[in-house]
Amino acid sequence: MTLEAGYDVVVIGGGPAGSTAATCLARAGRRVVLFEREPFPRLHVGESLLPANLPLLDRIGVHPAIVERGFQVKYGATFSDQESQLEHTFYFARNKPWPYYAYQVPRAEFDTVLLDHARKQGVDVRQPATVETITLDGTGVTVSAEEHGQAVTLRARFLIDASGRDGFFASRLGRREAIPNLGKVALFAHFRGAERAPGRDEGNIRIHLFEDGWFWWIPFAGDTTSVGCVLHARTARGRGGPVEELFDEMVHRCRRVALGLGGAERITPVKRVANFSYVNRPRVGDRFLCVGDAIAFVDPIFSGGVYIAMQSAELAAEAVLPALADGRFEAARFASYERAVWRGIAPFFRMIHKYYEPAFLELFLKPRNYFGMEDAVLSVLAGGAFHRMPWRMWCGLELLFLLARVNVWVRRRAGLPVESRLEW
């Protein structure tokens, strides 16, 4: 077994976060090696991008390859609640630092494009290759891995954990904290022949809230649609029988989804993903930092997963490059990176918690642009929280949350339910 040396950064994981971080570093002239354990393409959740993704795709030079694939364009998102029968479509705003549209992307294709682009930028991609151990010391990082059945050991100056939901650092050297009341399970599959909205709305993501959870409905280019159900973990726990039976049962309980799949054919197995919301620690340290789902994962109602992964990866590269230049890798210098990531993620956490409260949902699905409230919501839905949003937008969000608290009192006086639907 030969010790390979000379790398600046080793990246664990070849999903959007890992590919983006590696690409940014390689384009800056750094020598990067990336380990990805799975062969691509592979089915994955998180198939809806945000408008703020597109300028990022431009910055890393991959946008032309994405356009060439002809992915479905989406101009907004439709949210509906079966219990209250409220529904609203939000269209992304124009005249923002990001476009007024985004893409719906089968992750099997999208992730492959990103990883191939990283290779073209000079990243040494090892795939399939599984990292087994890492050792951090005062002069660098030692990584031991298995690649095509052979043992590989290499040295680098820094490590980026982009291992996604597996959380390499959290599972071996840190800890994972479940987010209270956001313990969810997702069941999803792809369908052919599902219902399509007419005209400009064809590509919009649809979110259908019902008594047992909520469904996503993501139309891809052509005639394929991703349909997934997110339900409380205890609803699925202890259920016998095939996972397809539970998925079909949930479909029948959600009228909009059952109607839309009336003449459709399922073309993939039903996949199950558990432990849907968590926060990992540590997120930064001496000679390492984490990006994307290796930091945290939130309930995906607002489609933030891929954008959070890629934006945190770009921020990580910006933090690591000066460290490589001056040779200082102590954890304290990456504190600003950690703060920047949490500043971007925090509005998603807050909106998701509130979304399950009837008093907030009622206002959300009957929006009014008083003092910029709707504009603020649209900015969060587009991914704008990672940007420096004007104070007027932050005030609009705070006003929305304040009115939701007032609406709790109004609904309680009227004898209407006010309890959060987080705990189905």
C-alpha positions as CSV (number, residue, x, y, z in Angstrom):
1,M,0.0,0.0,0.0
2,T,1.5,3.3,-1.2
3,L,1.0,6.6,0.6
4,E,-0.1,9.2,-1.9
5,A,0.8,12.8,-0.9
6,G,0.6,16.3,-2.4
7,Y,-3.1,17.0,-2.2
8,D,-4.4,20.2,-0.8
9,V,-7.9,19.1,0.0
10,V,-9.7,15.7,0.3
11,V,-13.4,15.8,-0.1
12,I,-15.6,12.9,1.2
13,G,-18.8,12.7,-1.0
14,G,-19.6,13.4,-4.6
15,G,-23.1,14.8,-4.4
16,P,-23.9,18.5,-5.1
17,A,-22.1,19.7,-2.0
18,G,-18.9,17.7,-2.6
19,S,-18.8,18.4,-6.3
20,T,-19.3,22.1,-5.8
21,A,-16.6,22.4,-3.1
22,A,-14.2,20.4,-5.2
23,T,-14.9,22.4,-8.3
24,C,-14.4,25.8,-6.6
25,L,-11.1,24.7,-5.1
26,A,-9.8,23.1,-8.3
27,R,-10.8,26.2,-10.3
28,A,-8.6,28.2,-7.9
29,G,-5.6,26.1,-8.7
30,R,-5.7,23.7,-5.8
31,R,-5.1,19.9,-6.0
32,V,-8.2,18.2,-4.9
33,V,-9.1,14.5,-4.5
34,L,-12.8,13.4,-4.0
35,F,-14.0,10.1,-2.8
36,E,-17.6,8.9,-3.7
37,R,-18.6,5.5,-2.6
38,E,-21.6,5.0,-5.0
39,P,-21.5,4.6,-8.8
40,F,-23.5,7.2,-10.6
41,P,-26.2,7.6,-11.7
42,R,-28.3,6.8,-8.7
43,L,-31.8,7.8,-7.5
44,H,-31.9,10.5,-4.8
45,V,-34.4,12.8,-3.1
46,G,-34.1,16.6,-3.4
47,E,-35.1,17.1,-7.0
48,S,-36.3,20.7,-7.1
49,L,-33.8,23.6,-7.4
50,L,-34.3,27.2,-6.2
51,P,-33.8,30.3,-8.3
52,A,-30.7,31.2,-6.3
53,N,-29.1,28.0,-7.5
54,L,-28.8,29.4,-11.1
55,P,-26.2,32.2,-10.4
56,L,-24.2,29.6,-8.4
57,L,-24.3,27.3,-11.4
58,D,-22.9,30.2,-13.5
59,R,-20.2,30.9,-11.0
60,I,-18.8,27.4,-11.1
61,G,-19.1,27.2,-14.8
62,V,-21.6,24.3,-15.1
63,H,-24.7,26.1,-16.1
64,P,-24.3,25.5,-19.9
65,A,-24.1,21.7,-19.3
66,I,-27.3,21.9,-17.2
67,V,-29.2,23.9,-19.9
68,E,-28.0,21.3,-22.5
69,R,-29.8,18.6,-20.5
70,G,-33.2,20.3,-21.0
71,F,-34.4,20.0,-17.5
72,Q,-38.0,21.1,-16.7
73,V,-38.3,24.8,-15.9
74,K,-40.4,25.8,-12.9
75,Y,-41.7,29.3,-12.2
76,G,-43.2,28.8,-8.8
77,A,-44.7,26.5,-6.2
78,T,-48.3,25.6,-5.4
79,F,-49.2,24.8,-1.7
80,S,-52.5,23.3,-0.7
81,D,-54.1,22.0,2.5
82,Q,-56.6,19.2,2.3
83,E,-58.0,20.0,5.8
84,S,-58.8,23.7,5.2
85,Q,-59.1,23.5,1.4
86,L,-56.9,26.5,1.1
87,E,-54.5,26.7,-1.8
88,H,-52.0,29.3,-3.2
89,T,-49.4,29.4,-6.0
90,F,-46.3,31.5,-5.4
91,Y,-44.5,32.7,-8.5
92,F,-40.9,33.7,-8.1
93,A,-40.4,37.5,-8.3
94,R,-38.5,39.3,-11.1
95,N,-35.8,42.0,-10.6
96,K,-34.0,40.0,-7.9
97,P,-30.3,39.0,-7.7
98,W,-31.5,35.6,-9.0
99,P,-33.8,34.6,-11.9
100,Y,-37.5,34.2,-11.7
101,Y,-37.3,30.5,-12.4
102,A,-35.5,27.3,-11.5
103,Y,-35.2,23.7,-12.7
104,Q,-36.7,20.4,-11.7
105,V,-33.8,17.9,-11.9
106,P,-33.8,14.1,-11.7
107,R,-30.8,13.8,-9.3
108,A,-29.4,10.8,-11.2
109,E,-28.7,13.1,-14.1
110,F,-28.0,16.3,-12.2
111,D,-25.4,14.9,-9.8
112,T,-23.7,13.1,-12.7
113,V,-23.3,16.4,-14.5
114,L,-21.9,18.1,-11.5
115,L,-19.4,15.4,-10.8
116,D,-18.3,15.2,-14.4
117,H,-17.8,18.9,-14.4
118,A,-15.6,18.6,-11.3
119,R,-13.4,16.0,-13.2
120,K,-13.1,18.5,-16.1
121,Q,-11.9,21.1,-13.6
122,G,-9.0,18.8,-12.6
123,V,-10.5,17.1,-9.5
124,D,-9.1,13.6,-8.9
125,V,-12.4,11.7,-8.6
126,R,-12.2,8.3,-7.0
127,Q,-15.4,6.4,-7.6
128,P,-16.6,4.0,-6.3
129,A,-14.4,4.4,-3.3
130,T,-15.3,4.2,0.4
131,V,-13.4,6.2,3.0
132,E,-12.8,4.0,6.1
133,T,-10.7,6.1,8.5
134,I,-9.4,9.6,8.8
135,T,-6.6,10.9,11.1
136,L,-6.1,14.6,11.7
137,D,-2.8,15.8,13.0
138,G,-0.8,19.0,13.2
139,T,0.5,18.8,9.6
140,G,-2.4,17.4,7.7
141,V,-5.0,14.7,7.2
142,T,-4.5,11.0,6.5
143,V,-7.3,9.2,4.7
144,S,-7.6,5.4,4.3
145,A,-10.1,4.1,1.7
146,E,-11.0,1.2,-0.4
147,E,-11.1,1.8,-4.1
148,H,-12.0,-1.0,-6.5
149,G,-11.1,-3.6,-3.9
150,Q,-7.7,-2.0,-3.2
151,A,-6.5,-0.2,-0.1
152,V,-5.6,3.4,-0.6
153,T,-3.9,5.8,1.8
154,L,-3.3,9.5,1.1
155,R,-2.3,12.7,2.7
156,A,-3.8,16.2,2.3
157,R,-3.6,19.5,4.1
158,F,-7.4,19.8,4.7
159,L,-10.6,17.8,4.6
160,I,-14.2,18.7,3.6
161,D,-16.9,16.3,4.8
162,A,-19.6,16.3,2.1
163,S,-20.8,12.8,3.0
164,G,-24.5,13.9,3.1
165,R,-27.0,12.3,5.4
166,D,-24.4,9.6,6.4
167,G,-22.4,12.4,8.2
168,F,-19.0,10.8,8.3
169,F,-17.7,13.1,11.1
170,A,-20.9,13.1,13.1
171,S,-21.2,9.3,13.0
172,R,-17.6,8.7,14.0
173,L,-16.2,11.7,15.8
174,G,-19.2,13.8,16.8
175,R,-22.9,13.5,17.3
176,R,-26.3,13.9,15.5
177,E,-29.1,15.7,17.2
178,A,-32.7,15.0,16.0
179,I,-34.8,18.1,15.6
180,P,-37.7,17.8,18.0
181,N,-41.0,17.0,16.2
182,L,-39.4,16.9,12.8
183,G,-38.7,13.2,12.9
184,K,-40.1,12.2,9.5
185,V,-39.9,9.4,6.9
186,A,-40.1,10.0,3.2
187,L,-41.5,7.5,0.7
188,F,-41.0,8.4,-3.0
189,A,-41.1,7.0,-6.5
190,H,-41.2,8.1,-10.1
191,F,-44.4,7.8,-12.3
192,R,-45.2,8.0,-16.0
193,G,-48.5,9.5,-17.1
194,A,-49.2,11.6,-14.0
195,E,-51.4,14.7,-14.3
196,R,-49.7,17.8,-15.7
197,A,-50.7,21.4,-15.0
198,P,-51.4,23.4,-18.2
199,G,-49.1,26.0,-19.7
200,R,-46.6,27.9,-17.6
201,D,-47.6,26.0,-14.5
202,E,-46.5,22.6,-15.8
203,G,-43.1,22.6,-14.1
204,N,-44.3,24.1,-10.8
205,I,-43.6,22.0,-7.7
206,R,-46.8,21.1,-5.8
207,I,-47.0,20.6,-2.0
208,H,-50.1,18.9,-0.8
209,L,-50.7,18.9,3.0
210,F,-53.1,16.2,4.3
211,E,-54.1,14.7,7.6
212,D,-51.2,12.2,7.8
213,G,-48.4,14.3,6.3
214,W,-47.6,16.0,3.0
215,F,-46.8,15.1,-0.6
216,W,-44.4,16.6,-3.1
217,W,-45.3,16.5,-6.8
218,I,-42.3,17.3,-9.0
219,P,-42.8,17.2,-12.8
220,F,-39.7,16.4,-14.9
221,A,-39.2,17.2,-18.6
222,G,-41.0,14.6,-20.7
223,D,-43.6,12.5,-18.9
224,T,-42.0,11.6,-15.6
225,T,-43.1,12.9,-12.2
226,S,-41.5,12.4,-8.8
227,V,-44.1,11.9,-6.1
228,G,-43.1,11.6,-2.5
229,C,-44.9,11.4,0.9
230,V,-43.4,12.8,4.1
231,L,-45.0,11.4,7.2
232,H,-44.2,11.2,10.9
233,A,-41.7,8.5,11.7
234,R,-44.1,6.8,14.2
235,T,-46.7,6.5,11.4
236,A,-44.3,4.2,9.5
237,R,-42.7,2.5,12.6
238,G,-43.8,-1.0,13.2
239,R,-45.8,-1.3,9.9
240,G,-45.5,-4.7,8.4
241,G,-45.7,-5.5,4.7
242,P,-44.0,-3.9,1.7
243,V,-43.2,-0.2,1.7
244,E,-45.3,0.1,-1.5
245,E,-48.5,-0.7,0.6
246,L,-47.8,2.2,3.0
247,F,-47.1,4.5,0.1
248,D,-50.3,3.5,-1.7
249,E,-52.3,3.9,1.5
250,M,-51.0,7.5,1.8
251,V,-51.8,8.2,-1.8
252,H,-55.5,7.2,-1.3
253,R,-55.7,9.4,1.8
254,C,-54.6,12.5,-0.1
255,R,-57.3,13.3,-2.7
256,R,-55.3,15.6,-4.9
257,V,-52.5,13.1,-5.3
258,A,-54.9,10.1,-5.8
259,L,-56.6,12.0,-8.5
260,G,-53.4,13.1,-10.2
261,L,-52.1,9.5,-10.2
262,G,-55.3,8.0,-11.5
263,G,-54.0,7.0,-14.9
264,A,-50.3,6.9,-14.0
265,E,-47.8,4.0,-13.9
266,R,-45.1,3.7,-11.3
267,I,-41.7,3.2,-13.1
268,T,-39.3,3.0,-10.1
269,P,-39.4,1.1,-6.8
270,V,-40.7,3.0,-3.8
271,K,-37.7,4.3,-1.9
272,R,-37.7,5.0,1.9
273,V,-35.6,7.6,3.6
274,A,-35.8,8.0,7.4
275,N,-34.5,10.5,10.0
276,F,-35.5,13.4,7.9
277,S,-34.4,16.3,10.1
278,Y,-31.2,16.6,12.2
279,V,-28.3,18.8,13.1
280,N,-24.7,17.4,13.2
281,R,-21.8,18.4,15.4
282,P,-19.0,19.3,15.0
283,R,-19.3,21.3,11.9
284,V,-15.9,22.9,11.8
285,G,-12.6,21.9,13.4
286,D,-8.8,22.0,13.0
287,R,-8.2,21.1,9.4
288,F,-11.8,20.2,8.5
289,L,-15.2,21.5,7.9
290,C,-18.6,20.1,6.9
291,V,-20.9,21.1,4.1
292,G,-24.5,20.4,2.9
293,D,-26.4,17.5,4.6
294,A,-23.3,16.7,6.7
295,I,-24.2,19.9,8.6
296,A,-27.9,19.5,8.9
297,F,-31.0,18.4,7.0
298,V,-34.4,20.1,7.3
299,D,-37.9,19.0,6.3
300,P,-37.8,19.6,2.5
301,I,-41.2,21.5,2.2
302,F,-39.5,24.5,0.7
303,S,-37.0,22.6,-1.6
304,G,-33.9,24.1,0.0
305,G,-31.8,20.9,0.2
306,V,-29.7,21.1,-3.0
307,Y,-29.3,24.9,-2.8
308,I,-28.2,24.8,0.8
309,A,-25.7,22.0,-0.1
310,M,-24.2,23.9,-3.0
311,Q,-24.2,27.3,-1.4
312,S,-22.5,26.0,1.8
313,A,-19.9,24.3,-0.4
314,E,-19.1,27.5,-2.2
315,L,-18.8,29.3,1.1
316,A,-16.6,26.5,2.4
317,A,-14.2,26.9,-0.5
318,E,-14.0,30.7,0.1
319,A,-13.1,29.9,3.7
320,V,-10.5,27.2,2.9
321,L,-8.6,29.0,0.2
322,P,-7.1,31.7,2.5
323,A,-6.2,28.9,5.0
324,L,-4.3,27.0,2.3
325,A,-2.5,30.2,1.3
326,D,-1.3,31.1,4.8
327,G,-1.1,27.6,6.3
328,R,-3.3,28.2,9.3
329,F,-6.1,25.7,9.8
330,E,-7.3,26.2,13.4
331,A,-11.1,25.8,13.9
332,A,-11.5,29.4,15.0
333,R,-10.8,30.8,11.6
334,F,-13.8,28.9,10.2
335,A,-16.3,30.3,12.7
336,S,-17.4,33.0,10.2
337,Y,-18.1,30.2,7.6
338,E,-20.3,28.4,10.2
339,R,-22.2,31.6,11.0
340,A,-22.8,32.4,7.3
341,V,-24.2,28.9,6.7
342,W,-26.5,29.1,9.8
343,R,-27.7,32.6,8.7
344,G,-28.8,31.1,5.4
345,I,-30.4,27.9,6.9
346,A,-32.2,29.6,9.8
347,P,-35.2,31.0,7.9
348,F,-35.9,27.6,6.4
349,F,-36.0,26.1,9.9
350,R,-38.3,28.8,11.1
351,M,-40.7,28.7,8.2
352,I,-40.9,24.9,8.3
353,H,-41.8,24.9,12.0
354,K,-44.4,27.5,11.5
355,Y,-45.8,25.9,8.4
356,Y,-47.4,23.1,10.5
357,E,-49.3,25.6,12.7
358,P,-52.8,26.2,11.4
359,A,-52.6,29.9,12.4
360,F,-49.5,30.4,10.2
361,L,-50.6,28.2,7.4
362,E,-53.9,30.1,7.1
363,L,-51.9,33.4,6.5
364,F,-49.4,31.6,4.3
365,L,-52.1,30.3,2.0
366,K,-53.9,33.6,1.9
367,P,-51.0,36.0,1.5
368,R,-51.1,39.8,1.5
369,N,-48.2,41.9,0.6
370,Y,-48.6,44.3,3.6
371,F,-45.2,45.9,4.4
372,G,-43.5,43.5,2.0
373,M,-44.7,40.3,3.7
374,E,-45.3,38.3,0.5
375,D,-42.1,39.6,-1.1
376,A,-40.2,38.4,2.0
377,V,-41.7,34.9,1.7
378,L,-40.9,34.8,-2.0
379,S,-37.3,35.7,-1.2
380,V,-37.0,32.8,1.3
381,L,-38.6,30.4,-1.2
382,A,-36.1,31.5,-3.9
383,G,-33.1,30.9,-1.6
384,G,-32.5,34.6,-0.8
385,A,-31.7,34.0,2.9
386,F,-28.0,33.3,2.0
387,H,-27.9,36.8,0.4
388,R,-28.0,40.1,2.3
389,M,-31.7,40.6,2.1
390,P,-32.9,44.3,2.6
391,W,-34.1,45.1,6.1
392,R,-37.6,45.7,4.7
393,M,-37.8,42.0,3.8
394,W,-36.6,40.9,7.3
395,C,-39.3,43.2,8.8
396,G,-41.9,41.6,6.4
397,L,-41.0,38.2,7.8
398,E,-41.1,39.3,11.4
399,L,-44.5,40.9,10.7
400,L,-45.8,37.6,9.2
401,F,-44.7,35.7,12.3
402,L,-46.3,38.3,14.6
403,L,-49.6,38.1,12.7
404,A,-49.5,34.3,13.0
405,R,-49.3,34.7,16.8
406,V,-52.2,37.0,16.8
407,N,-54.1,34.6,14.6
408,V,-53.6,31.9,17.2
409,W,-55.6,34.0,19.6
410,V,-58.3,34.7,16.9
411,R,-58.6,31.0,16.0
412,R,-58.8,30.0,19.7
413,R,-61.6,32.5,20.4
414,A,-63.5,31.1,17.4
415,G,-63.1,27.5,18.5
416,L,-60.8,26.6,15.6
417,P,-57.7,24.2,16.0
418,V,-54.4,25.9,16.9
419,E,-52.2,22.9,17.7
420,S,-49.2,22.3,15.5
421,R,-49.6,19.5,13.1
422,L,-45.9,18.6,13.5
423,E,-46.8,15.5,15.5
424,W,-49.1,13.6,13.2
